[in-house]
């Protein structure tokens, strides 16, 4: 009888720990917006194919990514990658597909001068909005996964 009680007690402790971790795994609004801005910067870099500005912008994107990872580690104690098994992987794949498609379209589908074209700005707004929404969805799904699939 004590073994059964111990098992229930251990399971309750695990569920309690999952809930505490899920409660900690929240990001402020600016953090979700930062994802969109970093991708906007990456796409802007694709407009600069005539000089080394594209390389400098790509370097800035890498540094911004490192700063966001450091923030995550300080804020939550760990960094969550989108490349993990589970529902969040599909969110990460969708994000990569959107940004890669936008980069390709900027390079080959928008005439020069690219930044003066309305299609470029519509694309940038769409990438920002989708990145923000997918970041929020990622957080929601990740927290639910940590709770054992419960929202």
C-alpha positions in Angstrom: 0.0 0.0 0.0 2.8 2.4 0.7 4.3 1.7 -2.7 1.1 2.8 -4.4 0.9 5.9 -2.2 4.6 6.7 -3.0 4.0 6.3 -6.7 1.0 8.7 -6.6 2.9 11.1 -4.5 5.8 11.0 -6.9 3.5 11.5 -9.9 1.9 14.5 -8.2 5.3 16.0 -7.5 6.3 15.6 -11.2 3.0 17.2 -12.4 3.6 20.0 -9.9 7.2 20.5 -11.2 5.9 20.5 -14.8 3.3 23.2 -13.9 6.0 25.4 -12.2 8.3 25.1 -15.2 5.4 25.9 -17.6 4.5 29.0 -15.6 8.2 30.2 -15.8 8.3 29.7 -19.6 6.7 33.0 -20.6 8.2 35.7 -22.7 7.3 39.4 -22.6 5.6 41.1 -25.6 8.9 42.8 -26.6 10.6 39.4 -26.9 8.0 38.1 -29.4 8.3 41.4 -31.3 12.1 41.1 -31.4 11.8 37.8 -33.3 9.9 39.7 -36.1 12.3 42.5 -36.1 15.3 40.2 -36.4 13.7 38.5 -39.4 12.8 41.9 -40.9 16.5 42.8 -40.6 17.5 39.6 -42.3 15.2 40.2 -45.1 16.4 43.8 -45.5 19.9 42.4 -45.8 18.7 40.7 -49.0 18.1 44.1 -50.6 21.7 45.0 -50.2 23.4 42.8 -52.8 25.6 45.5 -54.2 28.1 45.9 -51.3 29.2 44.3 -48.0 26.2 45.7 -46.2 24.4 42.4 -46.5 27.3 40.7 -44.7 27.2 43.3 -41.9 23.5 42.9 -41.5 23.8 39.1 -41.4 26.4 39.6 -38.7 24.0 41.9 -36.7 21.3 39.2 -37.0 23.7 36.6 -35.5 24.6 38.9 -32.6 20.9 39.7 -32.0 20.1 36.0 -31.9 22.9 35.5 -29.3 21.5 38.3 -27.2 18.0 36.8 -27.3 19.4 33.4 -26.3 21.3 35.0 -23.4 18.1 36.8 -22.4 16.2 33.5 -22.4 18.8 31.8 -20.3 18.7 34.7 -17.7 14.9 35.0 -17.7 13.9 31.3 -17.7 17.1 29.4 -16.9 17.3 27.7 -20.3 17.1 28.4 -24.0 14.4 26.6 -25.9 15.2 25.7 -29.5 12.5 25.3 -32.1 14.3 22.2 -33.4 12.9 19.8 -30.8 10.5 16.9 -31.2 6.9 18.0 -30.7 4.3 20.4 -31.9 6.6 23.3 -31.6 8.9 21.9 -34.4 6.1 22.5 -36.9 5.9 26.1 -35.8 9.7 26.5 -36.2 9.5 24.8 -39.7 6.7 27.2 -40.7 8.7 30.2 -39.5 11.8 29.1 -41.5 9.7 28.5 -44.6 8.1 31.9 -44.4 11.4 33.8 -43.9 13.2 31.7 -46.5 10.4 32.3 -49.0 10.4 36.0 -48.2 14.2 36.2 -48.7 13.9 34.4 -52.1 11.1 36.7 -53.2 13.0 39.9 -52.2 16.0 38.7 -54.2 14.2 37.5 -57.3 10.6 38.8 -57.3 10.8 42.5 -56.5 12.4 44.9 -58.9 15.1 47.5 -58.0 15.0 49.7 -56.1 13.6 47.0 -53.8 13.0 49.1 -50.7 10.9 51.6 -52.7 8.4 49.0 -53.8 5.1 48.6 -52.0 5.4 44.8 -52.3 8.6 44.9 -50.2 6.9 46.8 -47.4 3.9 44.5 -47.5 6.2 41.5 -47.3 8.1 43.0 -44.3 4.8 43.7 -42.5 3.6 40.2 -43.2 6.8 38.6 -42.0 6.8 40.7 -38.8 3.1 39.8 -38.1 3.5 36.1 -38.8 6.8 35.9 -36.8 5.1 37.6 -33.8 2.0 35.3 -34.1 4.2 32.1 -34.5 6.3 33.1 -31.6 3.2 33.5 -29.4 1.9 30.1 -30.7 5.3 28.5 -30.0 5.2 29.7 -26.4 1.6 28.5 -25.9 2.4 25.0 -27.4 5.6 24.7 -25.5 4.0 25.5 -22.2 1.2 23.0 -23.0 3.8 20.3 -23.9 5.6 20.9 -20.6 2.3 20.4 -18.8 1.9 17.0 -20.5 -0.2 18.3 -23.4 -2.6 20.2 -21.2 -3.2 23.8 -22.2 
